[in-house]
Amino acid sequence: MEITDNRTLTDFHSHILPGIDDGAKDAEMSEKMLLAEKEQGVGRIVLTPHFYLQDNSVEQFLEKRARSAEKLAPLTEKHGIEVKYGAEVLYTGSLADKELDKLCIGDTRYIMIELPYRQLTDRFISEFRSFAGSLFPDLIPILAHAERYLNFTSARSIYEIMESDILVQLNSGDFRAFSGSSRFMYDLLRKDLAHLLGTDCHNITSRPPNLAAAQKAISKKMSADCFDRLMRNAEKVFAGELL
Ligand SMILES: [Fe+2]
C-alpha cells in the first residue's frame, strides 16, 4: 500500500514478542510481522504482551518478557525498527497495590490498561475511575482499544470511563468500513477524545499489522491531518513526553 508522506509511523499496540501470549508464536512469525509493519512505513513499535495478574506476578511476567525480548532484539535491530517494551495490563481491583511502574512502556510513565469484556456497571466505572485517579499524575493510563468493549457494554459506559485522566487508544483494524464500531471511533476522533492508534496485531493472517489501511480510511473520512495528529501524539508518548 502506498504511503502518502514520509513520516515514520508508530504502532502503539502489538503482540509481536514471540512465545509470550496469544500473539507471535515464534521468532519466525515475529520477523514476518516486523516486515509487514516496515512495508507500511512503521518504524516504531510499542510491544504490549498481555499481562494477567491471575496468571503471573509482575516479576514472573518481566522475566518471561525479557526471555522473549532476547529473541526479538536481533530482529528489530536487523530491520531498523525502534521498539519499547510494555504490557497490556488487564484491569482488576487487585492491581491497585502492585508495582505498576514496572509495567510502564519503556522508560515512560505511560501504562496500557485493558478493561474486562463485560457490561461495565456504574460501580465498576466508579472503582476504575478512582484507580486511574490514584495512578495519575505519577503514571498515565492508556485505555487499550476503547472501541472493542462496545460488543459488551454501552457507549455511554465507555464515555464515562474516558472521563478519567486517561489517554485513549484505538485499533486500526476496527476502522474497516463494515466494522460496527467505526462510527463510535470516528465520533471519538471528531471530539478529540482518541489519542493513539495501534494495530493490536497478533499474527500475519487473522490479526495482521494493518496501520496503512487505517491511515487510508482516516485520511479519507476525516483528514490526513487527523491521522498525522495521532502519529504525532504517538511520537510524543513514545518519547515519554506529556501530550
Ligand atoms: Fe492487545
Residues whose N, C-alpha, C, O or C-beta is under 5 A from the ligand:
A	BS01	LIG	T48 E88 D200
